């Protein structure tokens, strides 16, 4: 074991999940084993399960009534300096205070020839050292309005070419820790084994959260 490894242990990662097939398949993914994620069930977990975590990942598609009970703990982690990643369809306007509006996704645009209408933003942002174009252009379930000081990495545009809102932003200014929020749901699609780009986003987000 190298000296650097001894003095810089891997970040502690908590994975807040709901026990769905996609969540459990993601937790069982051998490629994610090096992260040593602590599985915290949204129904049976206790605050102490994420209290010491350096990274908190909120898996997508959690039951709103159960997730809302974790709002205080997730916010506390963010304010003590942890990195928090919140994936999509989690009603962030209700418990995280991020304005969100639903939008119909454009399925299979790469087959139909439709414009996905996603436009990449902030090309010089350091996060682009972790995310590829493909990892953020594939899917979405709504648009977000990032708080002042946050940086949108991908915006959805209307058919007329006007900005509609963000589908992925990073906030490194409004909290002691870092916050990444997206309306994409990579855990569901990765664990379900379909949708190109989902696995890339999941892996990239974890890499960013633990190494960025």
N, C-alpha and C positions, 0 to 999 in steps of 0.2 A: 504494500500500500504506500502510495506516495505521500510526501509531507503535505502537499496541497490538499489531498483528499482528507487527511486527518484533520486539518485545520479549517476546512471549508466543507462541512457535511452537506449532503443533499438537502434541499428545502423540504420541509414537511408539508405534504399536500393532502388536504381533505376534499373528498368528493361527495357532495351532498346529492343523494339520488332517491328515487322512489321505488326501486326494486322491479322496474319493468324489464322485459326481456332485453331491450336495447341497452339499458343501464348495466345490467348484469353481464351482458356480452362484452361491453366496453371494459368493465372492470376485469374481465377474464382475458383480455387481449394480451398476449405475451409481449407485444411490442411496447406496452405501457408498464410492464412490470418494473423497469428501472426507476420509475417515479415513486414506487412504493406508496401508492395512494391509500389513504385511510377511507374506507367506505363508511359513510354516515347516512343511515336511512332517515328520510325526512319525517317518518312517523315515530320511529323508536329511538332515534339518536338523542343525545343530551348535549347541552351547550359545551360541556368540557371536551367533547369530541373534536371541536374545531378551535378551541381556545388557544392552543399553542401553535396553530398552523401558520406557515409562511405563505401558503397559497390556499385559497378556498375556491373550488370549482362548483358552481351551481348547475347541475345537469339540466338539460332542456325538458320541457313538458312535465313539470312537476304539478301536483294538485295545488291549486291556488290557496285553498284553505289550510293545507299543511305547510306550504312554503311560507305563508305570511307569519307563521309562528317562529320562523328563523330570521325574520327581518332584523331584529335587534342584534343578534349574534353576528350576522354577516356584516352589518354596518360597523359593529365594534371591531371586527377583524380589520376592516378597511381603515378605520381611524387609528388603529395601533400600528399600522404600517404594512399589513399583509397585502398581497396581490389577490384581487377578487375577479374571477371570470364568471360572467352570467350568460348562459346560452339562451336560445330563443323560446318563444311561446311560454314565457313565465310571468306575464302581466307585470312588468317592472314598474309601470306607472302606479300600481296599487301599493307596493311595499318598498320600492327603491327610490321613488320620486322622479323617475325618468319618463317624460311624456312619450307615449307610444300610441300609434294608430295602426290597426290591422290593414294589410294589403293582400290581395290575391296574388299568389306566386305565379310565375310563368313557367309551367312545367315543360321540360324537354325542349327548351328553346334551341339547343344545339342540333336537334333533329328537325324541328319545324322551320328553322330559319328566322324565328322571331327575334326581335331585339330584347335582350334581357334587361336593358335600361339601367344596369348598374354601372356607375362611373367611379373609378378609383380616384382617391384624393390624397393630398399631402405626400407626394412622392419622395420627399426627403426625410420623412419621419423614420426614426430608427426601427420602428416596428416592422417596416418593410424588409428588414434583414431576416425576418422570421416567416413572413407570410408571402406566398406566391399569388399571382393573379388568380389562378385556378382555385386556390383555397378560399377565396372570398367572392367569386363569381360563379354561383351555381343555384342559389335558392334563397328565399327569405319569406318571412311571414308578417312583415309590417315595417314601419319606419319609426325611427327614434328622433327626438330632438335633444342633442347633447347639451349639457350645461355649458355656460361660458367658460372658456379655457380648455375644454376638451377638444380632441381632434378626431374628426370623422375620417376613417380610412376608406370607406365605401359608401357612396350615396346612391339612392334610387331616384331616377328621374321619371317624370310623367311622359306620356306619349308625345306631348308637345315640346319636350326638351327642357322643362323647368325642373329645378330641384324639388323633390318630394320630401326627402328626409334621409337620415343616416340608417344604414343597416348594420354598421359596425363602427364603434368609436372607442377611443382610449382616453381616459381621464387621468392625468398625472399631476394635476394642479389643485384640485378641490378637496383632496383628502391627503392624509399622511401616506397612505398606501396608493396602489395603482388599481384602476378599475377598467375592465374591458367588458363591454356589453354588445350583444349582437342579437338580431332577430332570426338568425339562422339556427338550425337545430342539428348540429353535427353528431351529437351522441346518438340520437334516434336513428339517423341514417347510417352511421357507422355500425352501430350495433345490429341494425336490420339488414345490413349488407347490400344497400343500394344507394345510389345518387353520387355520381362522380363529384369529387371535390370535398365531400363531407369529411372523409378521413384525413385529407390534407389539412382542413381547418382545425379539426380536433387535435392532431399532432402538433400543428404549428402553434396553436394557442397554449398548449402545455409547455412547449419549448420556450415560447416567449415568457410565460408566467414564471418559469423556473430558472431561466438563463438571461432574460432580457434586462 
